[in-house]
Amino acid sequence: MSLLRLALGLIRDVATTEQGQEFIKDLRGGPGKKTRTAPAGEAEVGPWRQSVEERLTVADRNATMLAGMLNAQHEAMIRIQKRQRIWNVALAAGVLVALAVPLAWWLLAGA
């Protein structure tokens, strides 16, 4: 999966949430048309802070999962590359033998 597809998927997921839609409305409204006001009191800040902490926790968990998946994919790619290198050496040796045998036959038969 490319990073661009991952980013677009994350943007699409965020855009489906209520807060994502509010953010999109803020962006479309321009700099002078803010639809959301900042929380006035400590009682209003609490739920916002909790929401942000929950989203950060989910983002951290997703980043950890993504890093694990990328590490596993990287290890698999290294194994595949090692196997391919062995096949390449074996194929090169086979080509050299295939060329050397007729050459040796021609040299020995011609002498």
C-alpha atoms as one frame of an Amber mdcrd trajectory, in Angstrom:
protein
   0.000   0.000   0.000   1.432   3.361  -0.943   1.666   6.205   1.517  -0.608
   8.287  -0.678  -3.376   5.670  -0.473  -2.876   5.468   3.288  -3.123   9.253
   3.638  -6.241   9.438   1.458  -7.834   6.623   3.438  -7.136   8.402   6.717
  -8.530  11.666   5.355 -11.655   9.853   4.143 -12.112   8.207   7.565 -11.711
  11.508   9.384 -14.049  13.293   6.958 -16.865  10.891   7.861 -16.809  11.949
  11.509 -18.783  14.860  12.912 -15.657  16.740  13.911 -14.196  16.169  10.451
 -17.304  17.673   8.868 -17.033  20.691  11.174 -13.398  21.106  10.178 -14.333
  20.940   6.485 -17.021  23.575   7.062 -14.417  25.767   8.766 -12.082  25.372
   5.794 -14.789  26.158   3.269 -15.985  29.139   5.272 -12.672  30.937   4.896
 -10.698  32.828   7.518 -13.457  35.258   8.482 -16.288  32.750   8.904 -15.484
  30.529  11.861 -18.372  28.242  12.798 -16.781  26.794  15.910 -15.989  28.887
  18.961 -13.307  28.113  21.498 -14.516  26.620  24.788 -15.083  29.264  27.416
 -14.827  27.416  30.709 -12.908  24.538  32.215 -16.058  22.400  32.096 -16.145
  22.703  28.299 -12.413  22.043  27.900 -12.632  18.653  29.657 -14.644  16.841
  26.960 -12.491  18.383  24.223  -9.321  17.276  25.956 -10.727  13.783  26.478
 -11.725  13.575  22.824  -8.257  14.656  21.718  -6.608  12.148  24.075  -8.818
   9.346  22.750  -7.977  10.237  19.154  -4.270  10.395  19.990  -4.498   6.980
  21.630  -6.197   5.535  18.558  -3.644   7.225  16.277  -0.759   5.837  18.368
  -2.267   2.351  18.270  -2.774   2.585  14.501   0.772   3.883  14.007   2.145
   1.008  16.088   0.109  -1.496  14.095   1.217   0.094  10.823   4.874   0.018
  11.902   4.528  -3.662  12.789   2.964  -4.444   9.425   5.683  -2.523   7.585
   8.414  -4.308   9.568   6.882  -7.694   8.757   6.614  -6.745   5.087  10.236
  -5.560   5.106  11.434  -8.844   6.641   9.477 -10.818   4.043  11.011  -8.694
   1.277  14.513  -9.374   2.631  13.838 -13.134   2.607  12.549 -12.929  -0.964
  15.607 -10.938  -2.057  17.971 -13.495  -0.497  16.148 -16.339  -2.246  16.241
 -14.426  -5.531  19.978 -13.800  -5.146  20.593 -17.543  -4.698  18.543 -18.304
  -7.811  20.449 -15.665  -9.777  23.817 -17.169  -8.787  22.614 -20.680  -9.643
  21.284 -19.503 -13.005  24.539 -17.680 -13.821  26.530 -20.799 -12.920  24.262
 -22.896 -15.138  24.724 -20.522 -18.067  28.504 -20.626 -17.612  28.482 -24.440
 -17.544  26.187 -24.532 -20.574  28.661 -22.347 -22.463  31.813 -24.047 -21.176
  30.808 -27.626 -22.095  30.342 -27.010 -25.843  33.444 -24.827 -25.915  35.527
 -27.551 -24.228  34.052 -30.178 -26.589  34.902 -28.061 -29.609  38.447 -27.414
 -28.378  39.089 -31.083 -27.551  37.428 -32.467 -30.693  39.223 -30.036 -32.954
  42.671 -30.909 -31.607
